[in-house]
Amino acid sequence: MRFPKANKCAGVCLTGAFVFLLFGGFIFPWMIWSRGRVEAMTQWPEIDARVVSAETRSTYRRPAGRRYRHEINYQFEVESRSYTGDRETYGGSSPEWHSEAEARDAQPAIGSTVRIRYNPDAPGDSVMRVIRTSDSHALMLRWFVGGVGAAGGLLMIAGAKAWGSGRK
């Protein structure tokens, strides 16, 4: 089987297919799933957990520069069974500080108590903070990503039609 010779229309078609698959096939469904997961997490029961380790880590992000964040491990019990968790946030990024001193001051002490949420169906799945994006921002982002995916689909169709009509 021989493939037709690629031309400018084929490039448009392939670019459209890539954009459609990336935004319409992967990112948009993931956004919908993630939003549902955030909503489900807000309904999980809250309990106290004990901090078993806490460290301040340095990260470098362009163009913001050096930032500091926590790596926290906590332990909790559900129905007399012990679990360990380390997820600090879900639905947004973990807090970051501009200086190591600020980060260390905000870091919970080992042995202190923190509130967490855990999944009652799988108690090992836990989180300290669930961050909800405002409905207007989430809706705007979904429309943008869905629109880019749809535009990619239209580019793919137009490129394929032009490519097919030029092969006679």
ChimeraX attribute file (.defattr): number of C-alpha atoms within 10 A of each C-alpha:
attribute: neighborCount
match mode: 1-to-1
recipient: residues
	/A:1	3
	/A:2	4
	/A:3	5
	/A:4	10
	/A:5	8
	/A:6	9
	/A:7	12
	/A:8	10
	/A:9	20
	/A:10	20
	/A:11	15
	/A:12	20
	/A:13	24
	/A:14	17
	/A:15	17
	/A:16	25
	/A:17	22
	/A:18	17
	/A:19	20
	/A:20	25
	/A:21	17
	/A:22	16
	/A:23	22
	/A:24	22
	/A:25	14
	/A:26	12
	/A:27	17
	/A:28	22
	/A:29	15
	/A:30	13
	/A:31	15
	/A:32	12
	/A:33	12
	/A:34	14
	/A:35	16
	/A:36	11
	/A:37	14
	/A:38	17
	/A:39	15
	/A:40	12
	/A:41	21
	/A:42	15
	/A:43	12
	/A:44	17
	/A:45	12
	/A:46	15
	/A:47	15
	/A:48	16
	/A:49	22
	/A:50	19
	/A:51	21
	/A:52	16
	/A:53	15
	/A:54	18
	/A:55	16
	/A:56	17
	/A:57	14
	/A:58	17
	/A:59	11
	/A:60	10
	/A:61	9
	/A:62	6
	/A:63	6
	/A:64	8
	/A:65	9
	/A:66	15
	/A:67	17
	/A:68	19
	/A:69	22
	/A:70	20
	/A:71	14
	/A:72	20
	/A:73	18
	/A:74	27
	/A:75	19
	/A:76	23
	/A:77	15
	/A:78	12
	/A:79	6
	/A:80	7
	/A:81	8
	/A:82	11
	/A:83	15
	/A:84	18
	/A:85	21
	/A:86	17
	/A:87	17
	/A:88	19
	/A:89	16
	/A:90	18
	/A:91	16
	/A:92	12
	/A:93	9
	/A:94	14
	/A:95	12
	/A:96	17
	/A:97	17
	/A:98	14
	/A:99	13
	/A:100	17
	/A:101	12
	/A:102	13
	/A:103	21
	/A:104	18
	/A:105	9
	/A:106	13
	/A:107	16
	/A:108	17
	/A:109	17
	/A:110	15
	/A:111	14
	/A:112	12
	/A:113	17
	/A:114	16
	/A:115	14
	/A:116	24
	/A:117	21
	/A:118	22
	/A:119	16
	/A:120	13
	/A:121	8
	/A:122	8
	/A:123	19
	/A:124	16
	/A:125	16
	/A:126	26
	/A:127	21
	/A:128	22
	/A:129	18
	/A:130	19
	/A:131	16
	/A:132	14
	/A:133	13
	/A:134	8
	/A:135	9
	/A:136	9
	/A:137	10
	/A:138	15
	/A:139	11
	/A:140	11
	/A:141	14
	/A:142	17
	/A:143	13
	/A:144	14
	/A:145	19
	/A:146	19
	/A:147	16
	/A:148	19
	/A:149	25
	/A:150	18
	/A:151	18
	/A:152	25
	/A:153	22
	/A:154	16
	/A:155	21
	/A:156	24
	/A:157	17
	/A:158	17
	/A:159	22
	/A:160	20
	/A:161	14
	/A:162	17
	/A:163	21
	/A:164	13
	/A:165	10
	/A:166	10
	/A:167	8
	/A:168	5
